[in-house]
Structures are given as structure tokens and as C-alpha cells.
Amino acid sequence: MLAVYLEYVQRAFASRDGYFISKIFQRLDDPYVPLIIACVGIYAIVVSLWDVRHFNARNIMIGSLQFVWTFYTLALVYRDIDFGRNFGLLTGLCTMVVIRIFINGIEQAVLLRLSTYKIQKSLKGERGRT
């Protein structure tokens, strides 16, 4: 979705100032960037659909998606601040996607921690009754 948006909208990250960060974000308008984003998306789809568990494929997928979406969220926030506008719909969508990817990455560890906590608590309760 992000790659299609960047192909459709030309010069989405054009800036008026000459700061170093602006020059980095202007590179996001280059034609090869949507191709890289599409490759990361295809990798994520393949890992998700076929539940690939070799070579830490899920962790690589989460890390690459987190990097791409966080980088674009920062770029969109900077663009909105630079142009003096309110945060746009795409900025909000990217922020929600970043939060969802982060939750997806820690979900398994949190659930494991909660289940061991409940087991330990139930064992303490049984010991106290006897």
C-alpha cells in the first residue's frame, strides 16, 4: 500500500529547507524505494502465509517491517511539521501500523510471561491452602 502511494504521488517528501534530514527524506521519492518496500511486503506475506520458521524468518520480517514503517512515519511527521499542516490521514495510518507491528513482535513473549505468572500464582495458592 505504501509503495503504491509513493508511486502515485510524485515528490511527496519535497522540502523547502536545506537541512540534512530533509535531504535524507527527499531520497524516499527515488524510484527504487517503492521497489524495496514492495520486496519487504512480499517477504512478509510469504513468511506469514506459509508460517516459515527457519533462520528466524519471523523476527527478520518483524524487524524489516518495523524499520520501513517507522522510517516512513518519521518522514511523514517531518513533512507535516515542515509544511505547517495538521497530521494527515496517512501519518495516522502509518502510526497505527507501527504500533500494531510492535505489539505483534512482543505479543508472544508477553503471553508467555502472563501464563507463567498465572501458573506460579496458582501454585502459591495451592501451597497456602494445604
N, CA, C and O atoms as a GROMACS GRO file, in nm:
protein
  520
    1MET      N    1   0.082  -0.118   0.000
    1MET     CA    2   0.000   0.000   0.000
    1MET      C    3   0.088   0.126   0.000
    1MET      O    4   0.062   0.221  -0.074
    2LEU      N    5   0.189   0.126   0.083
    2LEU     CA    6   0.279   0.241   0.090
    2LEU      C    7   0.355   0.258  -0.040
    2LEU      O    8   0.376   0.371  -0.086
    3ALA      N    9   0.398   0.148  -0.101
    3ALA     CA   10   0.471   0.155  -0.228
    3ALA      C   11   0.382   0.210  -0.339
    3ALA      O   12   0.427   0.289  -0.422
    4VAL      N   13   0.256   0.170  -0.340
    4VAL     CA   14   0.162   0.220  -0.442
    4VAL      C   15   0.139   0.370  -0.422
    4VAL      O   16   0.133   0.445  -0.520
    5TYR      N   17   0.127   0.412  -0.298
    5TYR     CA   18   0.109   0.556  -0.270
    5TYR      C   19   0.229   0.636  -0.319
    5TYR      O   20   0.213   0.742  -0.379
    6LEU      N   21   0.349   0.586  -0.293
    6LEU     CA   22   0.469   0.660  -0.333
    6LEU      C   23   0.486   0.663  -0.485
    6LEU      O   24   0.541   0.759  -0.539
    7GLU      N   25   0.438   0.560  -0.553
    7GLU     CA   26   0.444   0.562  -0.699
    7GLU      C   27   0.340   0.658  -0.757
    7GLU      O   28   0.364   0.723  -0.859
    8TYR      N   29   0.226   0.668  -0.690
    8TYR     CA   30   0.119   0.754  -0.739
    8TYR      C   31   0.151   0.902  -0.714
    8TYR      O   32   0.134   0.985  -0.803
    9VAL      N   33   0.196   0.933  -0.595
    9VAL     CA   34   0.225   1.071  -0.557
    9VAL      C   35   0.372   1.098  -0.584
    9VAL      O   36   0.459   1.033  -0.526
   10GLN      N   37   0.400   1.191  -0.670
   10GLN     CA   38   0.537   1.227  -0.700
   10GLN      C   39   0.581   1.341  -0.609
   10GLN      O   40   0.503   1.432  -0.580
   11ARG      N   41   0.704   1.337  -0.565
   11ARG     CA   42   0.763   1.439  -0.479
   11ARG      C   43   0.681   1.457  -0.350
   11ARG      O   44   0.646   1.569  -0.313
   12ALA      N   45   0.652   1.346  -0.285
   12ALA     CA   46   0.574   1.350  -0.161
   12ALA      C   47   0.654   1.411  -0.047
   12ALA      O   48   0.596   1.467   0.047
   13PHE      N   49   0.786   1.402  -0.053
   13PHE     CA   50   0.870   1.449   0.056
   13PHE      C   51   0.954   1.569   0.014
   13PHE      O   52   1.064   1.589   0.068
   14ALA      N   53   0.905   1.649  -0.079
   14ALA     CA   54   0.977   1.770  -0.119
   14ALA      C   55   0.976   1.868  -0.002
   14ALA      O   56   0.874   1.887   0.064
   15SER      N   57   1.091   1.928   0.022
   15SER     CA   58   1.104   2.017   0.137
   15SER      C   59   1.156   2.153   0.091
   15SER      O   60   1.218   2.166  -0.014
   16ARG      N   61   1.128   2.254   0.174
   16ARG     CA   62   1.170   2.389   0.140
   16ARG      C   63   1.305   2.425   0.200
   16ARG      O   64   1.370   2.518   0.154
   17ASP      N   65   1.346   2.354   0.302
   17ASP     CA   66   1.472   2.389   0.368
   17ASP      C   67   1.585   2.297   0.319
   17ASP      O   68   1.560   2.200   0.248
   18GLY      N   69   1.705   2.329   0.357
   18GLY     CA   70   1.820   2.252   0.311
   18GLY      C   71   1.885   2.170   0.421
   18GLY      O   72   2.004   2.140   0.413
   19TYR      N   73   1.807   2.135   0.523
   19TYR     CA   74   1.864   2.058   0.633
   19TYR      C   75   1.902   1.918   0.588
   19TYR      O   76   1.851   1.866   0.489
   20PHE      N   77   1.994   1.859   0.662
   20PHE     CA   78   2.043   1.725   0.629
   20PHE      C   79   1.931   1.622   0.632
   20PHE      O   80   1.923   1.536   0.544
   21ILE      N   81   1.844   1.631   0.732
   21ILE     CA   82   1.734   1.535   0.744
   21ILE      C   83   1.637   1.548   0.626
   21ILE      O   84   1.578   1.449   0.582
   22SER      N   85   1.621   1.670   0.576
   22SER     CA   86   1.534   1.690   0.459
   22SER      C   87   1.591   1.622   0.336
   22SER      O   88   1.517   1.566   0.256
   23LYS      N   89   1.723   1.625   0.322
   23LYS     CA   90   1.786   1.561   0.207
   23LYS      C   91   1.772   1.409   0.214
   23LYS      O   92   1.758   1.342   0.112
   24ILE      N   93   1.777   1.355   0.337
   24ILE     CA   94   1.757   1.210   0.352
   24ILE      C   95   1.615   1.172   0.314
   24ILE      O   96   1.593   1.076   0.241
   25PHE      N   97   1.518   1.249   0.365
   25PHE     CA   98   1.379   1.217   0.336
   25PHE      C   99   1.344   1.240   0.189
   25PHE      O  100   1.253   1.176   0.137
   26GLN      N  101   1.414   1.332   0.122
   26GLN     CA  102   1.388   1.353  -0.021
   26GLN      C  103   1.431   1.233  -0.103
   26GLN      O  104   1.379   1.212  -0.213
   27ARG      N  105   1.524   1.154  -0.053
   27ARG     CA  106   1.565   1.032  -0.123
   27ARG      C  107   1.454   0.928  -0.125
   27ARG      O  108   1.459   0.835  -0.205
   28LEU      N  109   1.354   0.944  -0.039
   28LEU     CA  110   1.243   0.849  -0.037
   28LEU      C  111   1.156   0.862  -0.161
   28LEU      O  112   1.074   0.775  -0.188
   29ASP      N  113   1.173   0.969  -0.237
   29ASP     CA  114   1.099   0.987  -0.361
   29ASP      C  115   1.166   0.919  -0.480
   29ASP      O  116   1.110   0.919  -0.590
   30ASP      N  117   1.284   0.862  -0.462
   30ASP     CA  118   1.354   0.796  -0.572
   30ASP      C  119   1.275   0.672  -0.617
   30ASP      O  120   1.203   0.612  -0.538
   31PRO      N  121   1.289   0.635  -0.745
   31PRO     CA  122   1.207   0.527  -0.798
   31PRO      C  123   1.237   0.388  -0.742
   31PRO      O  124   1.152   0.300  -0.748
   32TYR      N  125   1.355   0.366  -0.687
   32TYR     CA  126   1.387   0.231  -0.638
   32TYR      C  127   1.331   0.205  -0.498
   32TYR      O  128   1.322   0.090  -0.457
   33VAL      N  129   1.293   0.308  -0.425
   33VAL     CA  130   1.244   0.291  -0.288
   33VAL      C  131   1.111   0.214  -0.284
   33VAL      O  132   1.099   0.123  -0.202
   34PRO      N  133   1.011   0.246  -0.368
   34PRO     CA  134   0.889   0.163  -0.366
   34PRO      C  135   0.916   0.017  -0.402
   34PRO      O  136   0.845  -0.072  -0.355
   35LEU      N  137   1.016  -0.008  -0.484
   35LEU     CA  138   1.051  -0.145  -0.517
   35LEU      C  139   1.103  -0.219  -0.394
   35LEU      O  140   1.069  -0.335  -0.371
   36ILE      N  141   1.186  -0.152  -0.315
   36ILE     CA  142   1.238  -0.213  -0.191
   36ILE      C  143   1.124  -0.238  -0.093
   36ILE      O  144   1.119  -0.342  -0.028
   37ILE      N  145   1.033  -0.142  -0.082
   37ILE     CA  146   0.919  -0.159   0.009
   37ILE      C  147   0.831  -0.274  -0.037
   37ILE      O  148   0.782  -0.352   0.046
   38ALA      N  149   0.811  -0.287  -0.167
   38ALA     CA  150   0.731  -0.397  -0.219
   38ALA      C  151   0.799  -0.532  -0.191
   38ALA      O  152   0.731  -0.629  -0.159
   39CYS      N  153   0.930  -0.538  -0.202
   39CYS     CA  154   1.003  -0.662  -0.171
   39CYS      C  155   0.989  -0.700  -0.024
   39CYS      O  156   0.972  -0.817   0.009
   40VAL      N  157   0.997  -0.601   0.065
   40VAL     CA  158   0.978  -0.628   0.208
   40VAL      C  159   0.836  -0.676   0.234
   40VAL      O  160   0.815  -0.768   0.313
   41GLY      N  161   0.739  -0.617   0.167
   41GLY     CA  162   0.600  -0.659   0.182
   41GLY      C  163   0.576  -0.800   0.131
   41GLY      O  164   0.504  -0.877   0.194
   42ILE      N  165   0.636  -0.835   0.017
   42ILE     CA  166   0.621  -0.970  -0.037
   42ILE      C  167   0.687  -1.072   0.055
   42ILE      O  168   0.633  -1.180   0.076
   43TYR      N  169   0.803  -1.037   0.110
   43TYR     CA  170   0.869  -1.126   0.207
   43TYR      C  171   0.780  -1.148   0.329
   43TYR      O  172   0.768  -1.260   0.378
   44ALA      N  173   0.717  -1.041   0.377
   44ALA     CA  174   0.628  -1.053   0.492
   44ALA      C  175   0.507  -1.140   0.461
   44ALA      O  176   0.463  -1.219   0.545
   45ILE      N  177   0.452  -1.126   0.342
   45ILE     CA  178   0.338  -1.209   0.304
   45ILE      C  179   0.377  -1.356   0.296
   45ILE      O  180   0.303  -1.442   0.343
   46VAL      N  181   0.492  -1.385   0.236
   46VAL     CA  182   0.537  -1.524   0.225
   46VAL      C  183   0.561  -1.585   0.362
   46VAL      O  184   0.519  -1.697   0.388
   47VAL      N  185   0.628  -1.512   0.450
   47VAL     CA  186   0.655  -1.564   0.584
   47VAL      C  187   0.525  -1.584   0.661
   47VAL      O  188   0.512  -1.681   0.735
   48SER      N  189   0.430  -1.493   0.645
   48SER     CA  190   0.304  -1.503   0.718
   48SER      C  191   0.216  -1.616   0.667
   48SER      O  192   0.159  -1.692   0.746
   49LEU      N  193   0.205  -1.628   0.537
   49LEU     CA  194   0.114  -1.729   0.481
   49LEU      C  195   0.163  -1.872   0.502
   49LEU      O  196   0.084  -1.960   0.536
   50TRP      N  197   0.292  -1.894   0.483
   50TRP     CA  198   0.343  -2.030   0.493
   50TRP      C  199   0.409  -2.058   0.628
   50TRP      O  200   0.469  -2.164   0.646
   51ASP      N  201   0.398  -1.967   0.721
   51ASP     CA  202   0.447  -1.985   0.858
   51ASP      C  203   0.592  -2.038   0.857
   51ASP      O  204   0.621  -2.143   0.916
   52VAL      N  205   0.679  -1.966   0.791
   52VAL     CA  206   0.819  -2.005   0.780
   52VAL      C  207   0.886  -1.985   0.916
   52VAL      O  208   0.881  -1.876   0.973
   53ARG      N  209   0.950  -2.090   0.967
   53ARG     CA  210   1.014  -2.084   1.098
   53ARG      C  211   1.165  -2.105   1.091
   53ARG      O  212   1.229  -2.118   1.195
   54HIS      N  213   1.222  -2.108   0.972
   54HIS     CA  214   1.364  -2.132   0.957
   54HIS      C  215   1.440  -2.000   0.959
   54HIS      O  216   1.392  -1.898   0.911
   55PHE      N  217   1.559  -2.003   1.016
   55PHE     CA  218   1.653  -1.891   1.015
   55PHE      C  219   1.593  -1.763   1.073
   55PHE      O  220   1.622  -1.653   1.025
   56ASN      N  221   1.509  -1.775   1.174
   56ASN     CA  222   1.444  -1.660   1.238
   56ASN      C  223   1.371  -1.571   1.137
   56ASN      O  224   1.382  -1.449   1.142
   57ALA      N  225   1.299  -1.632   1.045
   57ALA     CA  226   1.232  -1.557   0.939
   57ALA      C  227   1.128  -1.461   0.995
   57ALA      O  228   1.113  -1.350   0.943
   58ARG      N  229   1.058  -1.501   1.098
   58ARG     CA  230   0.955  -1.414   1.156
   58ARG      C  231   1.020  -1.290   1.220
   58ARG      O  232   0.970  -1.179   1.205
   59ASN      N  233   1.130  -1.309   1.291
   59ASN     CA  234   1.197  -1.195   1.353
   59ASN      C  235   1.255  -1.100   1.249
   59ASN      O  236   1.250  -0.978   1.267
   60ILE      N  237   1.308  -1.154   1.141
   60ILE     CA  238   1.358  -1.070   1.032
   60ILE      C  239   1.244  -0.993   0.968
   60ILE      O  240   1.258  -0.875   0.936
   61MET      N  241   1.130  -1.060   0.950
   61MET     CA  242   1.013  -0.994   0.893
   61MET      C  243   0.966  -0.880   0.981
   61MET      O  244   0.941  -0.770   0.932
   62ILE      N  245   0.955  -0.904   1.111
   62ILE     CA  246   0.908  -0.800   1.203
   62ILE      C  247   1.008  -0.685   1.206
   62ILE      O  248   0.967  -0.569   1.204
   63GLY      N  249   1.136  -0.714   1.209
   63GLY     CA  250   1.236  -0.608   1.211
   63GLY      C  251   1.236  -0.524   1.086
   63GLY      O  252   1.245  -0.402   1.093
   64SER      N  253   1.225  -0.588   0.970
   64SER     CA  254   1.225  -0.511   0.845
   64SER      C  255   1.098  -0.428   0.830
   64SER      O  256   1.104  -0.314   0.786
   65LEU      N  257   0.984  -0.485   0.866
   65LEU     CA  258   0.860  -0.408   0.860
   65LEU      C  259   0.862  -0.292   0.959
   65LEU      O  260   0.818  -0.181   0.927
   66GLN      N  261   0.914  -0.317   1.078
   66GLN     CA  262   0.922  -0.210   1.178
   66GLN      C  263   1.012  -0.097   1.130
   66GLN      O  264   0.980   0.020   1.148
   67PHE      N  265   1.124  -0.132   1.069
   67PHE     CA  266   1.215  -0.029   1.018
   67PHE      C  267   1.149   0.053   0.910
   67PHE      O  268   1.153   0.176   0.915
   68VAL      N  269   1.089  -0.012   0.811
   68VAL     CA  270   1.030   0.060   0.697
   68VAL      C  271   0.917   0.151   0.744
   68VAL      O  272   0.915   0.269   0.711
   69TRP      N  273   0.823   0.097   0.821
   69TRP     CA  274   0.708   0.176   0.861
   69TRP      C  275   0.745   0.287   0.959
   69TRP      O  276   0.688   0.396   0.953
   70THR      N  277   0.841   0.261   1.050
   70THR     CA  278   0.883   0.367   1.142
   70THR      C  279   0.954   0.479   1.067
   70THR      O  280   0.932   0.596   1.096
   71PHE      N  281   1.039   0.443   0.971
   71PHE     CA  282   1.110   0.543   0.892
   71PHE      C  283   1.011   0.630   0.814
   71PHE      O  284   1.026   0.752   0.810
   72TYR      N  285   0.912   0.568   0.753
   72TYR     CA  286   0.814   0.646   0.679
   72TYR      C  287   0.723   0.726   0.770
   72TYR      O  288   0.679   0.835   0.732
   73THR      N  289   0.694   0.675   0.888
   73THR     CA  290   0.615   0.754   0.983
   73THR      C  291   0.691   0.880   1.023
   73THR      O  292   0.633   0.988   1.028
   74LEU      N  293   0.819   0.865   1.052
   74LEU     CA  294   0.901   0.983   1.086
   74LEU      C  295   0.908   1.081   0.969
   74LEU      O  296   0.901   1.202   0.989
   75ALA      N  297   0.921   1.028   0.847
   75ALA     CA  298   0.927   1.115   0.730
   75ALA      C  299   0.796   1.190   0.710
   75ALA      O  300   0.796   1.308   0.676
   76LEU      N  301   0.684   1.122   0.731
   76LEU     CA  302   0.554   1.188   0.714
   76LEU      C  303   0.529   1.290   0.824
   76LEU      O  304   0.472   1.396   0.798
   77VAL      N  305   0.569   1.259   0.947
   77VAL     CA  306   0.555   1.356   1.055
   77VAL      C  307   0.641   1.480   1.026
   77VAL      O  308   0.597   1.593   1.044
   78TYR      N  309   0.764   1.457   0.980
   78TYR     CA  310   0.851   1.570   0.946
   78TYR      C  311   0.792   1.652   0.832
   78TYR      O  312   0.799   1.775   0.833
   79ARG      N  313   0.734   1.585   0.734
   79ARG     CA  314   0.672   1.656   0.621
   79ARG      C  315   0.555   1.742   0.669
   79ARG      O  316   0.541   1.857   0.628
   80ASP      N  317   0.472   1.685   0.755
   80ASP     CA  318   0.357   1.761   0.804
   80ASP      C  319   0.401   1.880   0.889
   80ASP      O  320   0.342   1.988   0.879
   81ILE      N  321   0.503   1.862   0.970
   81ILE     CA  322   0.554   1.974   1.050
   81ILE      C  323   0.619   2.079   0.961
   81ILE      O  324   0.602   2.199   0.983
   82ASP      N  325   0.694   2.034   0.860
   82ASP     CA  326   0.764   2.127   0.771
   82ASP      C  327   0.668   2.214   0.692
   82ASP      O  328   0.693   2.333   0.672
   83PHE      N  329   0.557   2.156   0.649
   83PHE     CA  330   0.460   2.233   0.572
   83PHE      C  331   0.361   2.308   0.662
   83PHE      O  332   0.276   2.381   0.612
   84GLY      N  333   0.372   2.290   0.793
   84GLY     CA  334   0.285   2.362   0.885
   84GLY      C  335   0.142   2.315   0.882
   84GLY      O  336   0.050   2.393   0.906
   85ARG      N  337   0.122   2.188   0.854
   85ARG     CA  338  -0.014   2.134   0.849
   85ARG      C  339  -0.040   2.048   0.971
   85ARG      O  340   0.051   2.012   1.046
   86ASN      N  341  -0.167   2.014   0.988
   86ASN     CA  342  -0.202   1.914   1.088
   86ASN      C  343  -0.157   1.778   1.037
   86ASN      O  344  -0.132   1.760   0.917
   87PHE      N  345  -0.147   1.683   1.128
   87PHE     CA  346  -0.106   1.549   1.085
   87PHE      C  347  -0.212   1.490   0.995
   87PHE      O  348  -0.332   1.495   1.025
   88GLY      N  349  -0.167   1.433   0.884
   88GLY     CA  350  -0.259   1.382   0.785
   88GLY      C  351  -0.308   1.242   0.814
   88GLY      O  352  -0.267   1.178   0.911
   89LEU      N  353  -0.397   1.197   0.729
   89LEU     CA  354  -0.455   1.064   0.743
   89LEU      C  355  -0.348   0.956   0.725
   89LEU      O  356  -0.348   0.856   0.797
   90LEU      N  357  -0.259   0.975   0.631
   90LEU     CA  358  -0.154   0.876   0.607
   90LEU      C  359  -0.056   0.869   0.724
   90LEU      O  360  -0.006   0.762   0.756
   91THR      N  361  -0.030   0.981   0.788
   91THR     CA  362   0.057   0.982   0.906
   91THR      C  363  -0.007   0.903   1.019
   91THR      O  364   0.060   0.825   1.086
   92GLY      N  365  -0.135   0.923   1.040
   92GLY     CA  366  -0.207   0.848   1.144
   92GLY      C  367  -0.212   0.700   1.113
   92GLY      O  368  -0.196   0.617   1.202
   93LEU      N  369  -0.234   0.666   0.986
   93LEU     CA  370  -0.237   0.525   0.946
   93LEU      C  371  -0.101   0.460   0.968
   93LEU      O  372  -0.093   0.349   1.021
   94CYS      N  373   0.006   0.527   0.928
   94CYS     CA  374   0.140   0.473   0.948
   94CYS      C  375   0.172   0.456   1.096
   94CYS      O  376   0.236   0.359   1.135
   95THR      N  377   0.127   0.550   1.179
   95THR     CA  378   0.150   0.539   1.322
   95THR      C  379   0.078   0.417   1.379
   95THR      O  380   0.134   0.345   1.462
   96MET      N  381  -0.045   0.394   1.336
   96MET     CA  382  -0.118   0.276   1.384
   96MET      C  383  -0.052   0.147   1.338
   96MET      O  384  -0.048   0.049   1.413
   97VAL      N  385  -0.001   0.145   1.216
   97VAL     CA  386   0.068   0.026   1.166
   97VAL      C  387   0.195   0.000   1.246
   97VAL      O  388   0.225  -0.115   1.278
   98VAL      N  389   0.270   0.105   1.279
   98VAL     CA  390   0.392   0.089   1.359
   98VAL      C  391   0.358   0.031   1.497
   98VAL      O  392   0.426  -0.059   1.545
   99ILE      N  393   0.254   0.082   1.558
   99ILE     CA  394   0.212   0.030   1.690
   99ILE      C  395   0.169  -0.116   1.679
   99ILE      O  396   0.202  -0.197   1.765
  100ARG      N  397   0.095  -0.149   1.574
  100ARG     CA  398   0.048  -0.288   1.557
  100ARG      C  399   0.166  -0.383   1.531
  100ARG      O  400   0.166  -0.495   1.584
  101ILE      N  401   0.264  -0.343   1.454
  101ILE     CA  402   0.380  -0.428   1.430
  101ILE      C  403   0.458  -0.448   1.560
  101ILE      O  404   0.506  -0.558   1.587
  102PHE      N  405   0.471  -0.342   1.640
  102PHE     CA  406   0.540  -0.354   1.768
  102PHE      C  407   0.467  -0.451   1.861
  102PHE      O  408   0.530  -0.535   1.926
  103ILE      N  409   0.335  -0.439   1.867
  103ILE     CA  410   0.257  -0.531   1.952
  103ILE      C  411   0.269  -0.674   1.901
  103ILE      O  412   0.280  -0.767   1.980
  104ASN      N  413   0.268  -0.692   1.771
  104ASN     CA  414   0.283  -0.825   1.713
  104ASN      C  415   0.418  -0.886   1.749
  104ASN      O  416   0.429  -1.007   1.770
  105GLY      N  417   0.520  -0.803   1.757
  105GLY     CA  418   0.653  -0.853   1.789
  105GLY      C  419   0.668  -0.896   1.933
  105GLY      O  420   0.742  -0.991   1.962
  106ILE      N  421   0.600  -0.829   2.026
  106ILE     CA  422   0.615  -0.863   2.168
  106ILE      C  423   0.500  -0.948   2.221
  106ILE      O  424   0.503  -0.988   2.337
  107GLU      N  425   0.401  -0.975   2.140
  107GLU     CA  426   0.282  -1.045   2.186
  107GLU      C  427   0.312  -1.183   2.242
  107GLU      O  428   0.262  -1.219   2.349
  108GLN      N  429   0.392  -1.260   2.173
  108GLN     CA  430   0.422  -1.396   2.215
  108GLN      C  431   0.498  -1.397   2.349
  108GLN      O  432   0.470  -1.480   2.435
  109ALA      N  433   0.593  -1.307   2.366
  109ALA     CA  434   0.670  -1.302   2.490
  109ALA      C  435   0.582  -1.258   2.607
  109ALA      O  436   0.595  -1.310   2.718
  110VAL      N  437   0.493  -1.163   2.583
  110VAL     CA  438   0.404  -1.116   2.690
  110VAL      C  439   0.307  -1.225   2.732
  110VAL      O  440   0.284  -1.245   2.851
  111LEU      N  441   0.250  -1.295   2.635
  111LEU     CA  442   0.157  -1.404   2.668
  111LEU      C  443   0.228  -1.516   2.743
  111LEU      O  444   0.170  -1.574   2.835
  112LEU      N  445   0.350  -1.546   2.706
  112LEU     CA  446   0.426  -1.648   2.778
  112LEU      C  447   0.453  -1.604   2.921
  112LEU      O  448   0.440  -1.683   3.015
  113ARG      N  449   0.490  -1.479   2.938
  113ARG     CA  450   0.516  -1.426   3.072
  113ARG      C  451   0.388  -1.429   3.157
  113ARG      O  452   0.394  -1.465   3.275
  114LEU      N  453   0.274  -1.392   3.099
  114LEU     CA  454   0.149  -1.393   3.173
  114LEU      C  455   0.108  -1.534   3.212
  114LEU      O  456   0.059  -1.557   3.323
  115SER      N  457   0.127  -1.628   3.122
  115SER     CA  458   0.088  -1.766   3.154
  115SER      C  459   0.175  -1.824   3.265
  115SER      O  460   0.124  -1.893   3.353
  116THR      N  461   0.305  -1.798   3.263
  116THR     CA  462   0.390  -1.848   3.371
  116THR      C  463   0.359  -1.777   3.502
  116THR      O  464   0.371  -1.837   3.609
  117TYR      N  465   0.319  -1.650   3.496
  117TYR     CA  466   0.281  -1.578   3.617
  117TYR      C  467   0.155  -1.638   3.678
  117TYR      O  468   0.146  -1.655   3.799
  118LYS      N  469   0.056  -1.672   3.592
  118LYS     CA  470  -0.067  -1.732   3.642
  118LYS      C  471  -0.041  -1.870   3.701
  118LYS      O  472  -0.101  -1.906   3.802
  119ILE      N  473   0.048  -1.947   3.640
  119ILE     CA  474   0.081  -2.079   3.692
  119ILE      C  475   0.150  -2.066   3.827
  119ILE      O  476   0.117  -2.138   3.921
  120GLN      N  477   0.244  -1.974   3.838
  120GLN     CA  478   0.313  -1.954   3.965
  120GLN      C  479   0.216  -1.906   4.073
  120GLN      O  480   0.228  -1.946   4.189
  121LYS      N  481   0.124  -1.821   4.037
  121LYS     CA  482   0.027  -1.771   4.133
  121LYS      C  483  -0.066  -1.883   4.179
  121LYS      O  484  -0.100  -1.891   4.297
  122SER      N  485  -0.108  -1.969   4.086
  122SER     CA  486  -0.196  -2.079   4.126
  122SER      C  487  -0.120  -2.180   4.212
  122SER      O  488  -0.179  -2.239   4.303
  123LEU      N  489   0.009  -2.200   4.187
  123LEU     CA  490   0.088  -2.291   4.271
  123LEU      C  491   0.104  -2.233   4.411
  123LEU      O  492   0.100  -2.308   4.509
  124LYS      N  493   0.122  -2.105   4.423
  124LYS     CA  494   0.133  -2.042   4.555
  124LYS      C  495   0.001  -2.056   4.631
  124LYS      O  496   0.001  -2.080   4.752
  125GLY      N  497  -0.109  -2.042   4.561
  125GLY     CA  498  -0.240  -2.056   4.626
  125GLY      C  499  -0.264  -2.197   4.676
  125GLY      O  500  -0.323  -2.215   4.783
  126GLU      N  501  -0.219  -2.298   4.600
  126GLU     CA  502  -0.236  -2.436   4.645
  126GLU      C  503  -0.148  -2.465   4.764
  126GLU      O  504  -0.190  -2.538   4.853
  127ARG      N  505  -0.030  -2.410   4.769
  127ARG     CA  506   0.059  -2.433   4.883
  127ARG      C  507   0.006  -2.368   5.009
  127ARG      O  508   0.022  -2.422   5.118
  128GLY      N  509  -0.058  -2.255   4.995
  128GLY     CA  510  -0.109  -2.183   5.110
  128GLY      C  511  -0.229  -2.253   5.174
  128GLY      O  512  -0.252  -2.240   5.294
  129ARG      N  513  -0.306  -2.326   5.095
  129ARG     CA  514  -0.425  -2.394   5.146
  129ARG      C  515  -0.392  -2.522   5.219
  129ARG      O  516  -0.468  -2.564   5.307
  130THR      N  517  -0.282  -2.587   5.184
  130THR     CA  518  -0.252  -2.716   5.245
  130THR      C  519  -0.176  -2.705   5.372
  130THR      O  520  -0.144  -2.806   5.434
   0.00000   0.00000   0.00000
